[in-house]
């Protein structure tokens, strides 16, 4: 098992500088991670830095609250794709979903997917704010709206991925082509392996180097 191929090497803290993104991309190339995951403003920089590698660029959209208008999410996605993003991780509109306005929450996802029919869209459910029934409902809604992946967390909510929640999401993807990404609180090799053995296809973490080298990290970020 090649742990590095599961990892979206992530830097989403608000204070991330251009030099931080350069370091992130250098680490991704050194360890052959699947992708780097960055804010949309850094997509062009990351794409340029990774041009001589196989590492993909993933941009987060509507991050971290998911409460932007659908139009804003669409335009942010459009620009990220123009700048070279290979994948998009969008936050669903949690408020619409909690309001039981499922059509509006679904349309938010469909509008983004329409821009990228042949590229990977991951929909972040922010499961820390959902009960079990809501995780099941949100997973189903996202999948029916075109999500290629359903993803647990932004890392900025009140909690990250849990084994129980990931099991529910994996069950939702049975008999589909969709996959699951676990993110939030994955900081070491043991935890990463637990999720991979469950069946996740991708891990979002800012601790990718520690995970693949088996070292400890002093990073306190939840993502």
Secondary structure in CASP SS format (residue, H / E / C, confidence):
PFRMAT SS
TARGET T0000
AUTHOR 0000-0000-0000
METHOD secondary structure of the structure
MODEL  1
X C 1.00
X C 1.00
X H 1.00
X H 1.00
X H 1.00
X H 1.00
X E 1.00
X E 1.00
X E 1.00
X E 1.00
X C 1.00
X C 1.00
X C 1.00
X C 1.00
X C 1.00
X C 1.00
X C 1.00
X H 1.00
X H 1.00
X H 1.00
X H 1.00
X H 1.00
X H 1.00
X H 1.00
X H 1.00
X H 1.00
X H 1.00
X H 1.00
X H 1.00
X H 1.00
X H 1.00
X C 1.00
X C 1.00
X C 1.00
X E 1.00
X E 1.00
X E 1.00
X E 1.00
X E 1.00
X H 1.00
X H 1.00
X H 1.00
X H 1.00
X H 1.00
X H 1.00
X H 1.00
X H 1.00
X H 1.00
X H 1.00
X C 1.00
X C 1.00
X C 1.00
X C 1.00
X C 1.00
X C 1.00
X E 1.00
X E 1.00
X E 1.00
X E 1.00
X E 1.00
X E 1.00
X C 1.00
X C 1.00
X C 1.00
X C 1.00
X C 1.00
X C 1.00
X C 1.00
X C 1.00
X H 1.00
X H 1.00
X H 1.00
X H 1.00
X H 1.00
X H 1.00
X H 1.00
X H 1.00
X H 1.00
X H 1.00
X H 1.00
X H 1.00
X H 1.00
X C 1.00
X C 1.00
X C 1.00
X C 1.00
X E 1.00
X E 1.00
X E 1.00
X E 1.00
X E 1.00
X C 1.00
X C 1.00
X H 1.00
X H 1.00
X H 1.00
X H 1.00
X H 1.00
X C 1.00
X C 1.00
X C 1.00
X H 1.00
X H 1.00
X H 1.00
X H 1.00
X H 1.00
X H 1.00
X H 1.00
X H 1.00
X H 1.00
X H 1.00
X H 1.00
X H 1.00
X H 1.00
X H 1.00
X C 1.00
X C 1.00
X C 1.00
X C 1.00
X E 1.00
X E 1.00
X E 1.00
X E 1.00
X E 1.00
X C 1.00
X C 1.00
X H 1.00
X H 1.00
X H 1.00
X C 1.00
X C 1.00
X H 1.00
X H 1.00
X H 1.00
X H 1.00
X H 1.00
X H 1.00
X H 1.00
X H 1.00
X H 1.00
X H 1.00
X H 1.00
X H 1.00
X H 1.00
X C 1.00
X C 1.00
X C 1.00
X C 1.00
X E 1.00
X E 1.00
X E 1.00
X C 1.00
X C 1.00
X C 1.00
X C 1.00
X C 1.00
X C 1.00
X C 1.00
X C 1.00
X C 1.00
X C 1.00
X C 1.00
X H 1.00
X H 1.00
X H 1.00
X H 1.00
X H 1.00
X H 1.00
X H 1.00
X H 1.00
X H 1.00
X H 1.00
X C 1.00
X C 1.00
X C 1.00
X C 1.00
X C 1.00
X C 1.00
X E 1.00
X E 1.00
X E 1.00
X E 1.00
X E 1.00
X C 1.00
X C 1.00
X C 1.00
X C 1.00
X C 1.00
X H 1.00
X H 1.00
X H 1.00
X H 1.00
X H 1.00
X H 1.00
X H 1.00
X H 1.00
X H 1.00
X H 1.00
X C 1.00
X C 1.00
X C 1.00
X E 1.00
X E 1.00
X E 1.00
X E 1.00
X C 1.00
X C 1.00
X H 1.00
X H 1.00
X H 1.00
X H 1.00
X H 1.00
X H 1.00
X C 1.00
X C 1.00
X C 1.00
X C 1.00
X C 1.00
X C 1.00
X C 1.00
X C 1.00
X C 1.00
X C 1.00
END
